[in-house]
Amino acid sequence: MRTELMQESICWDLSANVTADYAYANKEFSYFCPHSVCLQEVRPKRIVNAHFFAPELHVAGCPNEPENAEGDGTALKPSKKASIVGAPSVPTELGPAKSWRAKRSKPTKSELFALANALKGSAPSCAGTLKDVVDAWLRMPSEQKAEKPLLINDENFSYESGFYCLSSFGETPVEELPCTSKVIYGMARVKNDETCYWITSVKAFHCADNKVNLIINVPKNGSLTANYLNNLFETDESTKSFTLFYFGDVPKLSASGKSYGISKDISDDYRRFVLAPA
């Protein structure tokens, strides 16, 4: 019997397990309880958090049957107490969710039964922003990262192979950084000046006879990026060392030749930088 909000279902139109957040953004599709003993049609809704509910109620004994006020197991009256929100979904793809067309006909019970068995144990499809993906990576135990799938630019990775640490880059030219195909990350220092923030990678790259760092300069001008950094420092004023995560275009050498620049623009949720306290 379920005490948390129902967070996953089968999507008939995608032939995949999906999260409630995805379903809420794609209400035109058909969703069903993933347990073969039930397979009841469910719908997404949001009060505070997105979740699924069954208009016709789950079959008695289904693991997704909610607790009820009487406690008699019949699920005739779902409990009115606040449901517990489950752990955040782990994105299986970096990028916006792909658009699909809804199927014209509803599935039969036998078709649903076959789909439920085929999808049993598979992770729900869940597109995420770079921050979503990074947050999931930070929460994830190291031993699980090789097992969790992550699709980037239609290429299959795991949460281990899809991230690339700058410290392992060696003496290779910065132009070969895999930042357009993987999430790169490494230690960085943030200097909080009076008029701007300076984000500098600890890793330095060879350029001619010099060693040059990745640098992001963010003026304190009330921009989206400036506010993002303001909030980081308000959360922990003592932190000056961060882990820098980046996915996007290859950094370009500045006119002075003294730094490789990363765009300070974070308006794109998928191609941008993200900082996390080290």
C-alpha positions as CSV (number, residue, x, y, z in Angstrom):
1,M,0.0,0.0,0.0
2,R,1.4,3.4,-1.0
3,T,2.1,6.2,1.5
4,E,4.0,8.4,-1.0
5,L,2.6,10.3,-4.0
6,M,2.6,8.1,-7.1
7,Q,5.5,9.2,-9.2
8,E,5.8,6.7,-12.1
9,S,3.5,5.2,-14.6
10,I,3.5,3.4,-18.0
11,C,3.0,5.7,-21.0
12,W,1.2,3.8,-23.7
13,D,2.1,6.3,-26.4
14,L,5.9,6.1,-25.7
15,S,6.0,2.5,-24.7
16,A,8.0,3.6,-21.7
17,N,7.9,4.2,-18.0
18,V,7.6,8.0,-17.3
19,T,7.6,10.3,-14.3
20,A,4.7,12.4,-13.1
21,D,6.5,15.6,-14.0
22,Y,6.8,14.4,-17.7
23,A,3.2,13.3,-17.7
24,Y,1.9,16.6,-16.3
25,A,3.6,18.4,-19.2
26,N,2.2,15.9,-21.7
27,K,-1.4,15.4,-20.6
28,E,-2.5,14.3,-24.1
29,F,-0.9,10.9,-23.7
30,S,-2.4,7.8,-22.0
31,Y,-0.9,6.6,-18.7
32,F,-1.5,3.4,-16.7
33,C,-0.5,1.9,-13.4
34,P,2.7,-0.1,-14.1
35,H,1.8,-3.1,-11.9
36,S,0.4,-6.0,-13.9
37,V,-2.1,-6.9,-11.2
38,C,-3.8,-3.5,-11.7
39,L,-3.0,-1.6,-15.0
40,Q,-5.6,1.0,-14.1
41,E,-5.6,4.2,-16.1
42,V,-4.1,7.1,-14.2
43,R,-3.8,10.8,-14.8
44,P,-1.3,13.4,-13.8
45,K,-2.2,16.3,-11.5
46,R,-0.3,18.9,-9.5
47,I,-1.3,20.5,-6.2
48,V,2.2,21.2,-4.9
49,N,4.0,18.3,-6.5
50,A,3.2,16.4,-9.7
51,H,1.8,12.9,-9.2
52,F,-0.6,10.4,-10.6
53,F,-4.1,9.5,-9.5
54,A,-6.5,6.8,-10.6
55,P,-10.0,8.2,-11.4
56,E,-11.5,4.6,-11.1
57,L,-9.2,3.6,-8.2
58,H,-6.5,1.0,-8.2
59,V,-7.3,-2.7,-8.0
60,A,-7.4,-3.8,-4.3
61,G,-4.0,-5.1,-3.3
62,C,-2.1,-3.1,-6.0
63,P,1.1,-1.6,-4.5
64,N,0.0,1.8,-5.8
65,E,-3.3,1.6,-3.8
66,P,-3.3,4.6,-1.4
67,E,-3.9,4.3,2.3
68,N,-7.5,5.0,3.2
69,A,-9.0,6.7,6.2
70,E,-10.7,3.6,7.5
71,G,-7.6,1.4,7.1
72,D,-9.6,-1.6,5.8
73,G,-7.6,-2.0,2.6
74,T,-10.5,-1.3,0.2
75,A,-9.2,2.0,-1.1
76,L,-12.7,3.3,-1.3
77,K,-11.7,6.5,0.5
78,P,-8.1,7.7,0.1
79,S,-6.6,9.1,3.2
80,K,-6.9,12.9,3.5
81,K,-3.5,13.1,5.3
82,A,-0.7,14.8,3.5
83,S,1.1,12.3,1.2
84,I,4.9,12.0,1.4
85,V,6.8,13.2,-1.7
86,G,9.2,10.6,-3.0
87,A,12.8,11.2,-3.8
88,P,13.5,13.4,-6.8
89,S,13.5,11.6,-10.2
90,V,16.9,10.8,-11.7
91,P,17.0,12.3,-15.3
92,T,17.8,9.7,-17.9
93,E,18.4,12.4,-20.6
94,L,20.1,15.8,-20.6
95,G,18.0,18.1,-22.7
96,P,14.3,18.9,-23.2
97,A,11.8,16.1,-23.6
98,K,11.2,15.0,-27.2
99,S,7.8,15.6,-28.7
100,W,5.7,12.6,-29.7
101,R,2.3,12.1,-31.2
102,A,-0.4,10.4,-29.1
103,K,-1.6,7.0,-30.4
104,R,-5.1,7.0,-31.8
105,S,-6.4,4.0,-29.9
106,K,-6.4,2.9,-26.2
107,P,-4.6,-0.4,-25.5
108,T,-6.3,-3.6,-24.7
109,K,-5.6,-5.3,-21.3
110,S,-3.4,-7.9,-23.0
111,E,-1.3,-5.2,-24.7
112,L,-0.9,-3.4,-21.4
113,F,0.0,-6.6,-19.7
114,A,2.7,-7.3,-22.3
115,L,4.1,-3.7,-22.1
116,A,4.1,-3.7,-18.2
117,N,6.1,-7.0,-18.2
118,A,8.5,-5.6,-20.9
119,L,9.2,-2.4,-18.9
120,K,9.4,-4.0,-15.5
121,G,12.4,-2.8,-13.6
122,S,13.4,-0.2,-16.3
123,A,14.1,3.4,-15.2
124,P,11.4,5.9,-16.1
125,S,12.3,8.2,-19.0
126,C,12.9,11.6,-17.5
127,A,14.5,14.6,-19.4
128,G,16.4,17.1,-17.2
129,T,18.2,20.4,-17.3
130,L,21.9,20.5,-16.6
131,K,21.2,21.5,-13.0
132,D,18.8,18.5,-12.6
133,V,21.5,16.1,-14.0
134,V,24.2,17.6,-11.9
135,D,22.1,17.5,-8.7
136,A,21.3,13.8,-9.4
137,W,25.0,13.1,-9.9
138,L,25.9,14.8,-6.7
139,R,23.3,12.8,-4.7
140,M,24.2,9.5,-6.3
141,P,26.6,7.1,-4.6
142,S,29.7,6.5,-6.6
143,E,29.0,2.8,-7.0
144,Q,25.6,3.5,-8.7
145,K,26.9,6.0,-11.3
146,A,28.0,3.3,-13.7
147,E,24.5,1.7,-13.6
148,K,22.4,4.8,-14.2
149,P,21.7,5.6,-17.9
150,L,22.2,9.1,-19.2
151,L,21.4,10.1,-22.8
152,I,23.3,13.1,-24.1
153,N,22.8,14.3,-27.7
154,D,21.2,10.9,-28.5
155,E,24.3,9.1,-27.3
156,N,24.1,6.5,-24.5
157,F,26.2,7.2,-21.5
158,S,26.0,6.4,-17.8
159,Y,26.3,8.9,-14.9
160,E,29.9,7.7,-14.7
161,S,30.9,7.9,-18.4
162,G,28.8,11.0,-19.2
163,F,30.8,13.1,-16.8
164,Y,34.5,14.1,-17.6
165,C,36.8,15.3,-14.9
166,L,39.1,18.2,-15.9
167,S,42.0,16.8,-13.8
168,S,42.3,13.9,-16.2
169,F,42.7,16.1,-19.3
170,G,46.5,16.1,-19.2
171,E,48.4,18.2,-21.7
172,T,45.8,18.0,-24.5
173,P,44.8,21.3,-26.3
174,V,41.7,22.8,-24.7
175,E,40.0,22.6,-28.1
176,E,39.7,18.8,-27.5
177,L,37.7,19.2,-24.3
178,P,34.6,16.9,-24.6
179,C,32.3,19.6,-23.4
180,T,29.9,19.3,-26.4
181,S,29.3,15.6,-25.8
182,K,29.8,15.2,-22.0
183,V,29.4,17.2,-18.8
184,I,32.9,18.4,-17.8
185,Y,33.7,19.3,-14.2
186,G,36.5,20.3,-12.0
187,M,37.5,22.4,-9.0
188,A,37.1,26.2,-9.3
189,R,37.6,29.3,-7.1
190,V,35.1,32.1,-7.0
191,K,36.3,35.6,-6.2
192,N,33.6,37.9,-4.9
193,D,34.7,41.4,-6.0
194,E,32.8,44.6,-5.4
195,T,31.5,44.9,-8.9
196,C,31.7,41.3,-10.3
197,Y,32.3,37.6,-9.7
198,W,35.4,35.9,-11.1
199,I,35.1,32.1,-11.5
200,T,38.5,30.5,-12.3
201,S,39.2,26.8,-12.8
202,V,41.9,25.3,-10.7
203,K,43.0,23.3,-13.8
204,A,45.2,25.2,-16.2
205,F,45.6,24.4,-19.9
206,H,48.6,24.7,-22.1
207,C,48.5,27.6,-24.6
208,A,51.7,28.3,-26.5
209,D,54.3,28.8,-23.7
210,N,51.8,29.7,-21.1
211,K,49.3,27.9,-18.8
212,V,45.8,29.4,-19.0
213,N,42.7,28.8,-16.8
214,L,39.0,28.7,-17.7
215,I,37.5,32.0,-16.5
216,I,33.9,33.2,-16.2
217,N,33.4,36.9,-15.4
218,V,30.0,37.9,-14.1
219,P,29.2,41.6,-13.5
220,K,26.9,42.3,-10.5
221,N,24.3,43.9,-12.7
222,G,21.1,42.1,-11.6
223,S,21.3,39.6,-14.4
224,L,20.1,36.1,-14.2
225,T,23.6,34.8,-13.7
226,A,24.5,37.5,-11.1
227,N,21.4,36.6,-9.1
228,Y,22.3,32.9,-9.3
229,L,25.7,33.6,-7.8
230,N,24.2,36.0,-5.2
231,N,22.0,33.1,-4.0
232,L,24.9,30.7,-3.8
233,F,26.9,33.1,-1.6
234,E,23.8,33.9,0.5
235,T,23.4,30.1,1.2
236,D,27.0,29.7,2.3
237,E,29.0,32.9,2.6
238,S,32.2,31.1,3.7
239,T,32.5,28.9,0.7
240,K,34.9,30.1,-1.9
241,S,35.8,26.7,-3.5
242,F,33.3,25.1,-5.8
243,T,33.0,22.4,-8.4
244,L,32.4,23.8,-11.8
245,F,30.2,21.8,-14.2
246,Y,29.8,22.8,-17.8
247,F,28.1,21.6,-21.0
248,G,28.3,23.7,-24.1
249,D,30.6,25.2,-26.7
250,V,34.4,24.7,-26.4
251,P,35.9,27.6,-24.4
252,K,37.6,30.3,-26.5
253,L,40.9,32.0,-25.9
254,S,40.5,35.6,-24.9
255,A,42.0,38.5,-26.9
256,S,44.8,38.9,-24.3
257,G,45.6,35.2,-24.5
258,K,45.5,35.0,-20.7
259,S,42.2,33.0,-20.2
260,Y,39.8,30.6,-21.9
261,G,36.3,32.1,-21.6
262,I,33.1,30.2,-20.8
263,S,29.8,32.1,-21.5
264,K,28.3,33.6,-18.4
265,D,24.8,33.2,-19.9
266,I,22.7,30.6,-18.0
267,S,19.4,31.4,-19.7
268,D,19.7,28.1,-21.6
269,D,18.8,25.4,-19.1
270,Y,20.8,22.8,-20.9
271,R,24.0,24.5,-22.3
272,R,25.4,26.5,-19.4
273,F,27.6,26.2,-16.3
274,V,26.5,25.1,-12.8
275,L,28.4,25.6,-9.5
276,A,28.2,23.3,-6.5
277,P,30.0,23.9,-3.1
278,A,33.1,21.7,-2.9
